[in-house]
Amino acid sequence: MSAPPKTVLEVAHAEAEAIREAVRKADVTTLAGDRARAELRHVPGLVALLSDVRVSGPIYDLPRPINEAGITRWVIENQAQALAGEALLIVSLDEAGDVAGYSRIAVWPDRSAAELAGAVRADRQNSGRGGAGMAHVFGWIFETLGVRMMCLTAALDNLRVQKGIDAAGFVRMGERDAVRPDGTIRRSVYWEMARDDWRLRHRL
Ligand SMILES: CC(C)(COP(=O)(O)OP(=O)(O)OC[C@H]1O[C@@H](n2cnc3c(N)ncnc32)[C@H](O)[C@@H]1OP(=O)(O)O)[C@@H](O)C(=O)NCCC(=O)NCCS
C-alpha cells in the first residue's frame, strides 16, 4: 500500500485543508490535455492496459489480480479518496480515446506529502521522453496540489525509472519495503524531494 515519506513535516490544519481542497478541485487537463480523472467508463481500458505485465509488473500498489471487478473497486475507491482530498487516479487517452497510461497520486494532507505511481502503454515506453514526462508530473504535484514533500519508490531492478527519478533530482535515501495489497514485500529504492529544493533546482 502507498506509504508516506520517511521525513515527517509539521503541518498546520489550514495547510492540510488547503491541500485537500486542491486535490478535490484539481483540473487534471492542466497536467496535459489528454488527461482525465479515472471514471467507471475507463475500467475496460484500464483492465486492458494493466493486464500487460510490461505495464503493471513494476508497480507494487495495484489491486491484483487485474480484472474487471478489482479495477472497478479500485476506481471507486480512488474516486472516494479524491473527494477526501487524498488521492488522484488519472488516465491518459490516445487519439482513439483508449487508455494509454495512468498515474496515481497518493496524498497525505496532514503530512503535506504525496507519492506518485504510474505507467504508459508498452508501445509508448522507451520513448526517450519518460524522464521529462515524470519531471513534468512532479512539478505539477508540487505546484497544483501544494504539497511540500514527495517520495517515490522503484523496484531494485527497474533501472529505467530509477534513471528518470535520479535525473529529476530526487534524493536517494536508502531502501524501503514496499507492501503490496496482498501483504507481500517488494524491496525498493527510496527517494524524497522537498518542494523548496525542487523550486531551486528548476528555478521557479
Ligand atoms: C517508467 C516509464 C513511464 C518511463 O517512460 P519511457 O518513455 O519508457 O522512458 P525513457 O525511454 O525516457 O527512459 C528513461 C531513461 O531510462 C533509460 N533506460 C531505458 N532502459 C534502461 C535500462 N534497461 N537500464 C538503464 N537505463 C535505461 C533511458 O535511456 C532513459 O534515459 P535518458 O533520458 O538519459 O535517455 C515507462 O517505461 C513505463 O511505463 N514503465 C512501466 C511501469 C513502470 O516502471 N513504472 C514506474 C514504477 S515506479
The ligand as an SDF file (V2000), in Angstrom:
LIG
                    3D

 48 50  0  0  0  0  0  0  0  0999 V2000
    8.5030    4.4560  -16.4310 C   0  0  0  0  0  0  0  0  0  0  0  0
    8.0480    4.9180  -17.8150 C   0  0  0  0  0  0  0  0  0  0  0  0
    6.8610    5.8580  -17.7140 C   0  0  0  0  0  0  0  0  0  0  0  0
    9.2500    5.6880  -18.4370 C   0  0  0  0  0  0  0  0  0  0  0  0
    8.9210    6.1330  -19.7440 O   0  0  0  0  0  0  0  0  0  0  0  0
    9.8270    5.7110  -21.0020 P   0  0  0  0  0  0  0  0  0  0  0  0
    9.3640    6.5010  -22.1780 O   0  0  0  0  0  0  0  0  0  0  0  0
    9.7980    4.2320  -21.1190 O   0  0  0  0  0  0  0  0  0  0  0  0
   11.2810    6.1730  -20.5180 O   0  0  0  0  0  0  0  0  0  0  0  0
   12.5420    6.5970  -21.3950 P   0  0  0  0  0  0  0  0  0  0  0  0
   12.6070    5.8820  -22.7110 O   0  0  0  0  0  0  0  0  0  0  0  0
   12.5790    8.0970  -21.4830 O   0  0  0  0  0  0  0  0  0  0  0  0
   13.7310    6.0720  -20.4770 O   0  0  0  0  0  0  0  0  0  0  0  0
   14.0990    6.7690  -19.2970 C   0  0  0  0  0  0  0  0  0  0  0  0
   15.6050    6.6840  -19.1680 C   0  0  0  0  0  0  0  0  0  0  0  0
   15.9490    5.3310  -18.8120 O   0  0  0  0  0  0  0  0  0  0  0  0
   16.9640    4.8710  -19.6930 C   0  0  0  0  0  0  0  0  0  0  0  0
   16.8170    3.4220  -19.8000 N   0  0  0  0  0  0  0  0  0  0  0  0
   15.9180    2.7210  -20.5140 C   0  0  0  0  0  0  0  0  0  0  0  0
   16.0760    1.4040  -20.2900 N   0  0  0  0  0  0  0  0  0  0  0  0
   17.1080    1.2790  -19.4130 C   0  0  0  0  0  0  0  0  0  0  0  0
   17.7560    0.1880  -18.7790 C   0  0  0  0  0  0  0  0  0  0  0  0
   17.3810   -1.0710  -19.0020 N   0  0  0  0  0  0  0  0  0  0  0  0
   18.7730    0.4600  -17.9270 N   0  0  0  0  0  0  0  0  0  0  0  0
   19.1670    1.7220  -17.6660 C   0  0  0  0  0  0  0  0  0  0  0  0
   18.5700    2.8120  -18.2210 N   0  0  0  0  0  0  0  0  0  0  0  0
   17.5710    2.5760  -19.0880 C   0  0  0  0  0  0  0  0  0  0  0  0
   16.7170    5.6180  -20.9760 C   0  0  0  0  0  0  0  0  0  0  0  0
   17.8900    5.6710  -21.7790 O   0  0  0  0  0  0  0  0  0  0  0  0
   16.3440    6.9980  -20.4560 C   0  0  0  0  0  0  0  0  0  0  0  0
   17.4840    7.7380  -20.0990 O   0  0  0  0  0  0  0  0  0  0  0  0
   17.8460    9.1130  -20.8590 P   0  0  0  0  0  0  0  0  0  0  0  0
   16.6690   10.0390  -20.5760 O   0  0  0  0  0  0  0  0  0  0  0  0
   19.0950    9.5670  -20.2090 O   0  0  0  0  0  0  0  0  0  0  0  0
   17.9610    8.7500  -22.3010 O   0  0  0  0  0  0  0  0  0  0  0  0
    7.6840    3.7030  -18.6960 C   0  0  0  0  0  0  0  0  0  0  0  0
    8.8500    2.9710  -19.0580 O   0  0  0  0  0  0  0  0  0  0  0  0
    6.7080    2.7440  -18.0400 C   0  0  0  0  0  0  0  0  0  0  0  0
    5.5130    2.9430  -18.0600 O   0  0  0  0  0  0  0  0  0  0  0  0
    7.2370    1.6120  -17.4770 N   0  0  0  0  0  0  0  0  0  0  0  0
    6.4060    0.5660  -16.8440 C   0  0  0  0  0  0  0  0  0  0  0  0
    5.8880    0.9500  -15.4770 C   0  0  0  0  0  0  0  0  0  0  0  0
    6.9330    1.4700  -14.5290 C   0  0  0  0  0  0  0  0  0  0  0  0
    8.0610    1.0120  -14.4480 O   0  0  0  0  0  0  0  0  0  0  0  0
    6.5060    2.4710  -13.7670 N   0  0  0  0  0  0  0  0  0  0  0  0
    7.3020    3.0850  -12.7340 C   0  0  0  0  0  0  0  0  0  0  0  0
    7.0500    2.4020  -11.4460 C   0  0  0  0  0  0  0  0  0  0  0  0
    7.7400    3.3400  -10.0960 S   0  0  0  0  0  0  0  0  0  0  0  0
  1  2  1  0
  2  3  1  0
  2  4  1  0
  2 36  1  0
  4  5  1  0
  5  6  1  0
  6  7  2  0
  6  8  1  0
  6  9  1  0
  9 10  1  0
 10 11  2  0
 10 12  1  0
 10 13  1  0
 13 14  1  0
 14 15  1  0
 15 16  1  0
 15 30  1  0
 16 17  1  0
 17 18  1  0
 17 28  1  0
 18 19  1  0
 18 27  1  0
 19 20  2  0
 20 21  1  0
 21 22  1  0
 21 27  2  0
 22 23  1  0
 22 24  2  0
 24 25  1  0
 25 26  2  0
 26 27  1  0
 28 29  1  0
 28 30  1  0
 30 31  1  0
 31 32  1  0
 32 33  2  0
 32 34  1  0
 32 35  1  0
 36 37  1  0
 36 38  1  0
 38 39  2  0
 38 40  1  0
 40 41  1  0
 41 42  1  0
 42 43  1  0
 43 44  2  0
 43 45  1  0
 45 46  1  0
 46 47  1  0
 47 48  1  0
M  END
$$$$
